[in-house]
Amino acid sequence: MSNENTVTILSDEDMKTLLNYNVCAEDREMYQNAYEEQLAAGEVELQTKFQYACCLTHSGNHNDLKLASVLFEELFKEGTEELKRDSLFYLSIVETKLKDYLKAKKYVEAFLSVEPSNVQAEQLKGYIEKHLKKDGITGMALVGTAAIFGGATAIVVGTLAVGAALGFAFRKKK
């Protein structure tokens, strides 16, 4: 007897693999051509826009990811409830790939407010939160280093200034 309710938990490596999946050039060209033809004709069907945005989500190119984000934001404004929900999920993926973890977290949390039992979204949220923590710790370390370096620089500059002033004062006395 099989358990149909088995949930597969993705490791960080699995999540990276999922996020780093790249679409093949032929598929990208097919979806891009369909989108551009409809755009040139003056009206792009929501499904065509969605398919092209999904395709761009699986690109390693920064500009493609930015365009995917714009398209999904448009779809969120224009689409059906289902399209809005799906756009939120893909926006969280796109922003994660762009390493804008704050935006990604906002989108995945909005998605989870509509679909709270989505395991893949929960796992993506965990992945995003790990990176937010890591980036926060790195940021604090950089600020701390800058403060220490800045303080040390101020001490050195202050010492040099005092030394120069004393040297100038002694030279004037002679």
Sequence and secondary structure as in RCSB ss.txt:
>XXXX:A:sequence
MSNENTVTILSDEDMKTLLNYNVCAEDREMYQNAYEEQLAAGEVELQTKFQYACCLTHSGNHNDLKLASVLFEEL
FKEGTEELKRDSLFYLSIVETKLKDYLKAKKYVEAFLSVEPSNVQAEQLKGYIEKHLKKDGITGMALVGTAAIFG
GATAIVVGTLAVGAALGFAFRKKK
>XXXX:A:secstr
   TT      HHHHHHHHT    HHHHHHHHHHHHHHHHHT   HHHHHHHHHHHHT   HHHHHHHHHHHHHH
HHHS HHHHHHHHHHHHHHHHHTT HHHHHHHHHHHHHHSTT HHHHHHHHHHHHHHHHHHHHHHHHHHHHHHHH
HHHHHHHHHHHHHHHHHHHHHHH 
